[in-house]
Amino acid sequence: MGTDILCIGSVLWDVIGRAPCDMHQGADVAGEITRLPGGVALNIAKTCAQFDLRPILLSAVGQDRSGDELLAACGEMGLVTAHVHRAARHATDRYMAVEGANGVVAAIADARTLEAAGEVILDPLRSGALATQEAPFPGLVSLDGNLTQALLTQLAQSPMLARADLRLAPASPGKAERLRPFVEAGRGVLYVNCEEAGRVCGHRFDTSRAAADALIDRGAARAIVTHGGDAATDATRDGTVSAAPAAIEVKRLTGAGDTFMAAHIAAEAKGADRRTALQDALATAGAFVAGTDP
């Protein structure tokens, strides 16, 4: 394994129902239901591992059979789980989604164990296990919006992440606003889609370029915005880069944004320039959505 990356956030079981037809509210159709390791932090970690980074998980799972099975699966994928908090009074978190040919119909994230654990999951960054308050972790860190608003607001100003190469994922449109403190503080690289950018900015965007520029105007240090099958944009105050994904047949969606983000981080960790990293991330996410990834 190569460079370490701390993946802080949700580690849970994804329960996904997929149907090959368009679906609407109240639909009852034949399809496939799967359970697999998921959560934003875990999705990012497992893709990073495929690109020879060394992901270290900071999260919380229950002291239940489900948690044992989840951590065992993480270990098989090469993820470091030694610092994951085991919660005695809560069950391992779950995410449930229904996908049709027309996209994600509905989803529910039960992240109560992670939310209840709060800043306990960050103890390894204070205790000396990974860093101390006097010597903050200096490397790559991914952070997701499944953490509570209070904790994210605290971390946006915390010296604990002062030296980190901080990468931020909203987790969902409904949680995107939780990342506003990082935008306002000019901290980290923000990975969002157009809808999530709209939630952060309080405005609807029709292109990734418009969304990325608006996030920079609001104070973001760097914004990387995707827009489904349309062009994605990487914006900073020093300039903007855009790239278009290849046309693909959509087979799955849950986890695509996390895969994109992880592939982009991995490309930059290996020295890719901004345009190449964006193109590589779009290609990796496209293979995931099309179901042709390894």
VOGU-3710 file (C-alpha; in Angstrom, 3 decimals, decimal comma):
1> mgtdilcigs> 0,000/0,000/0,000  1,057/3,565/-0,665  -0,052/6,886/0,776  -2,312/6,893/3,839  -5,749/8,495/3,624  -8,025/8,922/6,624  -11,655/8,264/5,686  -13,863/9,851/8,346  -17,621/9,312/8,264  -20,186/6,623/7,574
11> vlwdvigrap> -19,333/2,927/7,497  -22,480/0,823/7,203  -24,427/-1,767/5,254  -26,045/-0,699/1,980  -29,321/-2,462/1,193  -30,137/-1,636/-2,416  -33,177/-2,689/-4,435  -32,788/-2,332/-8,198  -35,416/-2,765/-10,917  -34,747/-2,701/-14,678
21> cdmhqgadva> -37,794/-0,512/-15,380  -38,803/3,045/-14,580  -40,365/3,338/-11,136  -42,708/5,786/-9,444  -44,116/6,266/-5,966  -46,011/3,151/-4,870  -44,507/0,918/-7,591  -44,255/-2,803/-6,789  -42,055/-4,586/-9,330  -39,647/-7,478/-9,685
31> geitrlpggv> -35,973/-6,714/-9,201  -32,827/-7,508/-7,267  -32,008/-6,710/-3,627  -28,406/-6,725/-2,446  -26,574/-6,040/0,805  -22,992/-4,827/0,567  -20,529/-2,750/2,584  -21,246/0,937/2,047  -21,410/4,393/3,515  -19,573/7,392/2,111
41> alniaktcaq> -16,339/6,906/4,050  -16,264/3,203/3,230  -17,092/3,719/-0,455  -14,283/6,239/-0,754  -11,914/3,970/1,148  -12,526/0,860/-0,951  -11,996/2,736/-4,218  -8,842/4,371/-2,857  -7,548/0,897/-1,923  -8,027/-0,215/-5,521
51> fdlrpillsa> -5,660/2,593/-6,524  -2,998/1,501/-3,996  -3,699/4,096/-1,319  -3,898/2,905/2,302  -7,310/3,873/3,708  -7,715/4,200/7,473  -11,332/4,294/8,651  -12,531/6,559/11,458  -16,160/5,766/12,146  -18,488/3,919/14,501
61> vgqdrsgdel> -20,191/0,537/14,161  -22,198/-1,449/16,670  -20,931/-4,239/18,878  -23,239/-6,612/17,046  -22,919/-9,424/14,543  -23,666/-7,003/11,721  -20,731/-4,847/12,819  -18,426/-7,858/13,081  -19,328/-8,905/9,544  -18,880/-5,378/8,223
71> laacgemglv> -15,420/-4,901/9,713  -14,376/-8,338/8,470  -15,455/-7,351/4,956  -13,501/-4,094/5,261  -10,399/-6,018/6,284  -10,718/-8,267/3,240  -10,682/-5,126/1,076  -7,415/-3,948/2,638  -8,945/-1,201/4,775  -7,509/-0,379/8,199
81> tahvhraarh> -10,264/-0,786/10,804  -8,196/-0,748/14,014  -9,393/2,764/14,918  -13,133/2,263/14,282  -15,177/2,920/17,432  -17,395/0,011/18,527  -20,607/1,356/20,044  -22,039/-0,819/22,801  -25,561/0,609/22,865  -26,320/1,041/19,175
91> atdrymaveg> -26,771/-1,235/16,174  -24,568/-0,947/13,107  -25,864/1,737/10,736  -27,708/0,963/7,496  -28,626/2,681/4,244  -31,560/1,598/2,105  -32,261/2,742/-1,451  -34,556/1,826/-4,327  -33,267/2,379/-7,853  -35,167/2,137/-11,108
101> angvvaaiad> -34,119/2,704/-14,695  -35,066/6,349/-14,085  -32,638/6,755/-11,173  -32,829/6,617/-7,385  -36,513/6,580/-6,433  -36,022/6,886/-2,678  -33,364/6,370/-0,023  -33,097/6,405/3,761  -29,836/6,644/5,705  -29,929/5,371/9,286
111> artleaagev> -26,672/6,825/10,665  -27,747/7,055/14,299  -24,753/5,139/15,626  -22,303/7,454/13,892  -24,216/10,531/15,035  -24,438/9,282/18,627  -20,706/8,555/18,749  -19,910/12,149/17,815  -16,329/13,259/18,305  -15,364/9,982/19,987
121> ildplrsgal> -14,499/8,674/16,515  -11,788/11,357/16,323  -9,925/10,176/19,439  -7,115/8,600/17,345  -6,317/12,108/16,039  -5,726/13,331/19,612  -4,355/10,311/21,434  -1,182/9,764/19,456  -2,529/6,714/17,636  -2,585/8,697/14,368
131> atqeapfpgl> -1,757/12,249/15,460  -1,851/14,619/18,426  -3,271/18,084/18,957  0,297/19,414/18,875  1,175/17,440/15,734  -1,954/17,249/13,521  -2,285/14,615/10,822  -0,490/16,026/7,735  -1,917/13,899/4,926  -5,059/13,137/2,939
141> vsldgnltqa> -8,364/13,192/4,818  -11,851/12,575/3,425  -14,745/13,808/5,526  -18,452/13,310/4,862  -21,727/14,996/5,732  -23,052/12,053/7,719  -21,313/13,571/10,726  -23,532/15,903/12,724  -23,806/19,587/11,893  -22,319/20,482/15,278
151> lltqlaqspm> -19,256/18,289/14,761  -18,678/19,482/11,190  -18,955/23,115/12,280  -16,359/22,422/14,977  -14,016/20,665/12,551  -14,163/23,532/10,032  -12,177/25,637/12,515  -10,353/22,884/14,379  -6,528/22,783/14,457  -6,928/18,988/14,419
161> laradlrlap> -7,202/19,144/10,609  -5,070/22,230/10,098  -2,346/20,399/8,148  -4,585/17,948/6,309  -5,257/17,801/2,580  -8,972/17,888/3,305  -11,512/16,427/0,857  -15,224/16,949/1,597  -18,278/14,913/0,544  -21,834/16,028/1,374
171> aspgkaerlr> -23,229/12,440/1,523  -26,556/13,522/-0,018  -28,359/16,647/-1,202  -30,238/16,764/2,083  -26,975/16,935/4,041  -25,036/19,238/1,711  -25,760/22,322/3,807  -23,784/20,760/6,653  -20,606/21,598/4,709  -21,276/25,343/4,600
181> pfveagrgvl> -18,840/26,033/7,481  -15,980/24,647/5,360  -17,021/26,794/2,398  -17,183/29,894/4,568  -13,820/29,070/6,170  -12,186/28,407/2,785  -11,150/24,929/3,943  -10,749/21,803/1,842  -11,802/20,543/-1,578  -15,583/20,278/-1,961
191> yvnceeagrv> -17,008/17,422/-4,094  -20,686/17,935/-4,960  -23,183/17,515/-7,766  -25,260/20,403/-9,101  -28,171/19,713/-6,780  -25,906/19,631/-3,734  -24,160/22,822/-4,831  -27,606/24,405/-5,072  -28,392/23,412/-1,491  -25,133/24,965/-0,276
201> cghrfdtsra> -25,629/28,186/-2,251  -29,404/28,472/-2,016  -29,712/28,663/-5,801  -30,499/26,259/-8,646  -27,765/25,577/-11,212  -28,077/24,193/-14,734  -24,356/23,569/-15,317  -21,435/22,379/-13,218  -19,453/25,451/-14,288  -22,049/27,838/-12,872
211> aadalidrga> -22,293/25,825/-9,666  -18,525/25,624/-9,181  -18,053/29,344/-9,807  -20,801/30,155/-7,292  -19,155/28,015/-4,616  -15,843/29,801/-5,163  -17,623/33,146/-4,929  -19,058/32,041/-1,570  -15,576/31,339/-0,237  -14,787/27,716/-1,144
221> araivthggd> -11,084/27,092/-1,651  -11,807/24,578/-4,427  -15,007/23,077/-5,796  -15,375/19,993/-7,974  -18,908/19,692/-9,336  -20,473/16,869/-11,359  -23,726/16,953/-13,310  -24,724/13,430/-14,285  -23,935/12,792/-17,930  -22,972/16,433/-18,546
231> aatdatrdgt> -19,592/18,093/-18,060  -17,928/18,205/-14,632  -15,940/21,225/-13,417  -12,962/21,798/-11,115  -12,815/25,432/-9,987  -10,410/27,480/-7,874  -9,717/31,208/-7,732  -6,820/30,554/-10,111  -8,894/29,011/-12,879  -11,453/26,477/-14,008
241> vsaapaaiev> -11,138/23,116/-15,755  -14,026/21,118/-17,239  -14,355/17,646/-18,764  -17,269/15,633/-20,145  -17,987/11,985/-19,241  -18,451/9,316/-21,882  -21,990/8,234/-22,746  -22,890/5,038/-20,853  -25,831/2,800/-20,049  -26,719/3,341/-16,392
251> krltgagdtf> -26,873/0,124/-14,363  -26,412/1,485/-10,809  -26,122/4,837/-9,074  -25,656/4,443/-5,315  -21,986/5,118/-4,556  -21,130/6,715/-7,909  -20,263/10,096/-6,420  -18,062/8,486/-3,781  -16,293/6,466/-6,468  -15,702/9,626/-8,507
261> maahiaaeak> -14,274/11,440/-5,510  -11,964/8,587/-4,508  -10,645/8,151/-8,047  -9,967/11,887/-8,258  -8,085/11,860/-4,948  -6,044/8,856/-6,063  -5,164/10,445/-9,403  -3,918/13,613/-7,717  -2,015/11,588/-5,114  -0,092/10,046/-8,019
271> gadrrtalqd> 0,713/13,471/-9,475  -1,955/13,920/-12,153  -2,716/17,493/-13,222  -6,209/18,902/-12,717  -7,583/18,020/-16,148  -6,170/14,487/-16,130  -7,443/13,848/-12,595  -10,924/15,015/-13,592  -10,935/12,824/-16,696  -9,661/9,793/-14,771
281> alatagafva> -12,321/10,247/-12,089  -15,100/10,515/-14,680  -13,887/7,351/-16,404  -13,748/5,398/-13,128  -17,191/6,604/-12,035  -18,553/5,820/-15,515  -17,304/2,245/-15,279  -18,934/1,924/-11,862  -22,299/3,258/-13,061  -22,178/1,000/-16,125
291> gtdp> -21,293/-2,007/-13,961  -18,074/-2,689/-15,857  -15,614/-1,914/-13,046  -13,647/-4,831/-11,527
//
